[in-house]
């Protein structure tokens, strides 16, 4: 009997997960400025009307906030709990402290074939180059070059991908 209950609960969770993915996929497609083919949502995900998505974008829990322009390339993957924040309170020249009601908006550009681990935060004004990998839990507040593997708070490159192998797979169109 307990095994039957576990089996039923597993089926219910699977059904809810599929429904949730379809719901967020449709919501993103309606909200984003443009959205390429094969969008996948494996978790609660939100974008803004200033978001442009390439093809084969995979969100497993992405929240995008702010009024800066967000451009995400093809074959992008994110782990759960990721955020892109493109607007900040103006704390320097506004009319109140700790901050006023004015915002500063900064764009974010993410190249093709970028992979974000779980709980990565990307701040406005950042560009992440093609093929970069960002380690789980990192905060990206400076540009990350193409093919870099970066991590930390703030995220810094600590390794480079095998570019020859990367280009071989890219030429063979072997995308996940």
N, C-alpha and C positions, 0 to 999 in steps of 0.2 A: 504494500500500500504506500509506504513512504517513497519507494522508488517511482511509483506511478505519479505521486505528487511532484516529485523533483522533475520528472520528465515533462509534466504539464507546465510547471513553472518555467522551465527552460524554453518551451515552445512559446509561451506567452511573452517572455523577455525578448525572444528573437523576433516575434511579430511586432512588438512595440518598437524595437530598434529599427526595423525596416520602415515602419510608419513614420518614425521620427526623422529618419534620413530623407524620406520623400518630402516631408513637410518643409524641412529646412532647405532642401534643394530648390523647391518651388519658390520659397520666400526669397532666397538669394537671387534666383533667376529674375524675379520681378523687381528686386531692389537695385541690383548692380547696374552700372552704366552699360556694361557689356559683359557677356559671359560666353566663353567658348564651349565647344561640345564636351561631353563626358564629365560633367561636374559630378563629384561624389561627396556626399555628406554622411559621415559616420558618427556624427555627434552634433550637439547644439552649436550652431554656427550663425553668425550675423555679419553682414557687410553694410556699407553705406552706398548712397547713390553716386558717390565719387570713386567707386571701385570698378576696376577693369580686370577681368579674369581671362587668362589664356585657356587653352584646351587641356583637358585631363587634369584639372585642379582637384585635389583631394583634401577636404577639410575633415578632421576628426575632432573638431571642437575649436573653432576660430571665432574670435570676437574682434570686429574692426570698429573703431570709434573715431570720431572727429571729422573735420571738413577738408582735410588735405586729400590730394589725389592719391589713390592707391593703385599701383599697377603690379599685377602678379602674372608671371610668365607661365609657359606651358609646363606640364608634368610636375607641378608643385605639390608637395605633401607636407601636412602639418600633423603633429601629435595633438592629443587632447590638451585643452587649457591654454592655447596660444592666443596672444593679443597683438593687435597693431593699433597704436594710439597716435593719431596725426594732429591733434589739437591740444594746446596747453594754455593754461591761464597766463596772462601777461602780468608777471609779478614785478617787473622792473619799472615800467613807465605808466601803469594804470593809476587810477585815482584812490585806491584803498590798499591796505595791507591785511593779511599776508598776500592777497591778490585781489584784483578788481574783477569786472565783468567782461573785459576784453579778452579775446583769444588770439593766439598765434597759431596759424595753420601751416604745417609742413608736409610735403609729399613723401611717399615711400615707394621705391621701385625694387621689385624682386625679380631677378632673372629666371630663365628657364631652368628646370631640373633642380630646384632648390628644395631641401628637406629641412624642416624644423622639428626638433625633438619636442617632447612634452613641455608645456608651461613656458614656452619662449615668449618674451615680450620684445616687440620692435617699436622703437620710438620714431616719431616724425623726423624727416630730414635725412633718412638713411637709404642707402642703396646697397643691396646684396647682389653680388655678381652671380653669373651663371654657374650652376653645379655646386654651389656652396652648401655646406652642411652646418647647421647651428645646433650645438649640444643642448640637451634638455636643461631647463631652468635658467637659461642665459637671458641677459638683457642686452639687446643690440641698440647702441646709441651712437655708433660710428659706422662708417661704410665697411663692408666686408668684401674683399676682392673675389673674383671668379675662382672657383675650384678650392677655395679655402675651407678648412674645417676649423670652426671657431667655437669658443665657449667662455663662460664666466660672466662676471658682473663687474664691469662691463665686458661684453664679449670681445675677445681678441683672437685672431688666427693663431693656431698652434701647430698646424700641419697643413699640407696640401694634398689633394687627391692625386692619384696616378693619372695624369692628364692624358697620356697616350692610351691607356685602357678606357678612360672615359670617352675619348673621341672615337675609339673603335666601336664601343657600344652605341654611341649616338649615331654614327654612320649606319650601323646595322638596325637602327630604329628599335632598340630594345629598351623600351620604357615601361616602368611599373605602373 
